[in-house]
Amino acid sequence: MKTLKVPLKEAEKAKQQFKDSFDRKYTATKDEQFIYFPLLKAVKSKYAICNKRLKNREKETTESYWAKHLTKKELRQLKKAYDLVGTIAIIEIPAALLQKEKTIAKAMLLHRNIKTVLKKGSAHEGVFRAQKMKYLAGIKTTEALHKENKTRISVDVEKVYFSVRLAEERKRIAQLVQPGESILVMFSGCGVYPAVLARNTNAKEIIGVEINPEGHAYGLKNIKLNRLRNVTLYCGDAKTATPQKTFDRIIMPLPKTAETFLDVALARAKEGTAIHLYQFEKEENFAKAAENIKSICRKQGWTANILHIQKVGQQSPRVYRICIDMTLTKHS
Ligand SMILES: C[S@@+](CC[C@H](N)C(=O)[O-])C[C@H]1O[C@@H](n2cnc3c(N)ncnc32)[C@H](O)[C@@H]1O
């Protein structure tokens, strides 16, 4: 590229005189006698113009922005992991960095696929398991359009429970489904399980039940968005709003209290029905949890054949989200 070759001792003077003609995409380089400024256009000057290869100026990145604005200690405290729901990044800010939260978030907008940065404002709480969010940077919204397992999921990340971290688990369940199955998703949220199962299996029908009216509304929107023909969603308490029919597979993604809904599931079961029941458990309690489920089923006339206990991520350092996979056999 064309460069202006300036003796080192005149570098500052030449810089002031010609800076508007410099190409800012490249960095100037020096040898023992001269500095070579990248030129955007030809200039009239007493200095020589010569061809030279110059390095591209480093593009600012999230990491370089953080490095510039945070101290070494702050960088060590920073939690760099985040969840990306559509173009919304959801981060956690350690207490020690609260003063710098906007700066930390602004840096994340340098990622091409992040348009909004929110921080978790609470744990998942209440019956709806929703999570408060605090806006930090970018476009001010809590509504995302997320792609997962060949579906598009519209969801408000503050009003409705949704976890991108469960995508693999939803795929795992989809891979277990046989053609023609009738499936019940007892706590369907924004309809992500029903949508993933409808898109990725040959199930006959999928029914979802959700108590949060906003979750249900997103569920209906997601049926349309993905043009699903075999999904029906009901809004209400799974105890009373679950249709009175039997299913081949029942999914119970409510880890805190799923087992208290087993009576409803068992009343919709038939010989061989598969159940996927989610729980939070410490590893040393996995076997006890399975025994507890078997005992509840036994009291209601069913044998629960535990097929597998799947770890589906961690809730806290020693507590796992697990899925207990089982099939049911009626007592004779
Ligand atoms: C952990 S979230 C899972 C949501 C969804 N299946 C998903 O994976 O994104 C549990 C959901 O159960 C719903 N829920 C809680 N109690 C319920 C009940 N008694 N009947 C129906 N839905 C309920 C909550 O509103 C919440 O959307």
The ligand as an SDF file (V2000), in Angstrom:
LIG
                    3D

 27 29  0  0  0  0  0  0  0  0999 V2000
  -39.1740  -25.2110   34.7960 C   0  0  0  0  0  0  0  0  0  0  0  0
  -40.4240  -24.4680   33.8250 S   0  0  0  0  0  0  0  0  0  0  0  0
  -40.3390  -25.4350   32.3250 C   0  0  0  0  0  0  0  0  0  0  0  0
  -41.0160  -24.7670   31.1720 C   0  0  0  0  0  0  0  0  0  0  0  0
  -40.8060  -25.4460   29.8180 C   0  0  0  0  0  0  0  0  0  0  0  0
  -41.2050  -26.8220   29.8300 N   0  0  0  0  0  0  0  0  0  0  0  0
  -39.3690  -25.3150   29.3910 C   0  0  0  0  0  0  0  0  0  0  0  0
  -38.6470  -26.3300   29.3980 O   0  0  0  0  0  0  0  0  0  0  0  0
  -38.9410  -24.2040   29.0200 O   0  0  0  0  0  0  0  0  0  0  0  0
  -41.8720  -25.0400   34.6160 C   0  0  0  0  0  0  0  0  0  0  0  0
  -43.1510  -24.4690   34.0460 C   0  0  0  0  0  0  0  0  0  0  0  0
  -44.2550  -25.0680   34.7540 O   0  0  0  0  0  0  0  0  0  0  0  0
  -45.2640  -24.1140   34.9120 C   0  0  0  0  0  0  0  0  0  0  0  0
  -46.1030  -24.5860   36.0240 N   0  0  0  0  0  0  0  0  0  0  0  0
  -45.8640  -24.5030   37.3500 C   0  0  0  0  0  0  0  0  0  0  0  0
  -46.8690  -25.0680   38.0530 N   0  0  0  0  0  0  0  0  0  0  0  0
  -47.7630  -25.5280   37.1330 C   0  0  0  0  0  0  0  0  0  0  0  0
  -49.0040  -26.2080   37.2350 C   0  0  0  0  0  0  0  0  0  0  0  0
  -49.5490  -26.5290   38.4340 N   0  0  0  0  0  0  0  0  0  0  0  0
  -49.6580  -26.5280   36.1090 N   0  0  0  0  0  0  0  0  0  0  0  0
  -49.1490  -26.2120   34.8850 C   0  0  0  0  0  0  0  0  0  0  0  0
  -47.9710  -25.5560   34.7110 N   0  0  0  0  0  0  0  0  0  0  0  0
  -47.2800  -25.2220   35.8370 C   0  0  0  0  0  0  0  0  0  0  0  0
  -44.5060  -22.8060   35.1670 C   0  0  0  0  0  0  0  0  0  0  0  0
  -45.3070  -21.6890   34.8850 O   0  0  0  0  0  0  0  0  0  0  0  0
  -43.3220  -22.9710   34.2010 C   0  0  0  0  0  0  0  0  0  0  0  0
  -43.6050  -22.4030   32.9620 O   0  0  0  0  0  0  0  0  0  0  0  0
  1  2  1  0
  2  3  1  0
  2 10  1  0
  3  4  1  0
  4  5  1  0
  5  6  1  0
  5  7  1  0
  7  8  2  0
  7  9  1  0
 10 11  1  0
 11 12  1  0
 11 26  1  0
 12 13  1  0
 13 14  1  0
 13 24  1  0
 14 15  1  0
 14 23  1  0
 15 16  2  0
 16 17  1  0
 17 18  1  0
 17 23  2  0
 18 19  1  0
 18 20  2  0
 20 21  1  0
 21 22  2  0
 22 23  1  0
 24 25  1  0
 24 26  1  0
 26 27  1  0
M  CHG  2   2   1   9  -1
M  END
$$$$
